[in-house]
Amino acid sequence: MKASDYISSLAVNGRFHFTLNEAIAALGVSIAAARAALLRLQQKGHVALPHRGFYVIVPPEFRRLGCLPAEQFVPQLMRHLGEPYYVALLSAAELQGAAHQRPQAFQVMLTTNRRPIECGAVRVQFVARKDAEQTPIIEKNTPRGSLRVASPEATALELVGYADQCGGLDNVASVLDELAEALDAEKLLAAAKNSPIVWAQRLGYLLDRTEHRALADALVPLVKARAHSARLARSSPSTGAARIQRWKLAANVDVEVEP
């Protein structure tokens, strides 16, 4: 079987990924011969290699990207690697309708660090959270299968927890303003109980700033019971900052919600 026939047979059956070992077995050739045949297909733009030994088939509509969109191969890659994952931060917010600013990379949460992926014009950024497996997730359908995504409430908390990876607090506040429609107060409190308490403090403050008072109110009892004095921005000093008693927080930076 020729390599081009092999990938055509996979695509006809709705499968757009394969491993090097699977290709070797199907083609009945050596490792070197399989790699050479697949390299020729890569050069034609018919397949891409987002990770060593893991290929994706690139249909004509995505040839300009030089890869499948990240959401169409990340679940299969993570299954191949045996790593639990979920789509997080700005990418999760975008999937939930808060597309204030399209993220430059597809953001994926893992339990350990992993180097980013660059595949054609597609970028995947991995962020590590040790207790990621406790995060509430939802399933989103894609043309290539289901996608694990942080729940809207978990997304809101992680946006403030990883603000540096999300364009800073101004951008986070603007995304939260759009994401608020998808948030449930009870679920937000439940998610906050399994997250660092300072995330709830910062999120509550930003929800107040964006005039989503009812959602912010849900976090007040938790903050009152568990929180200690904290800073809104970790990287800035609190000297002279206004003290927000409701959130036990020093508002040490000005936050502007972008229109």
ABEGO torsion letter per residue (X at the ends): XBAAAAAAAAAAAGBABBBAAAAAAAAGBBAAAAAAAAAAAAAAGABBBABBGBBBBBBAAAAAAGBBBAAAAAAAAAAAAGBBBBBBEAAAAAAAGBAABBBABBBBBBABBBBBBBBEABBBBBBBBAAAAABBBBBBBBAAEBBBBBBAAAAAAAAAAAAAAAGEAAAAAAAAAAAAAABBAAAAAAAAAABBAAAAAAAAAAAAAAGBAAAAAAAAAAAAAABBBBBABAABBABGBBBBAAAGBBBABBBBBBX
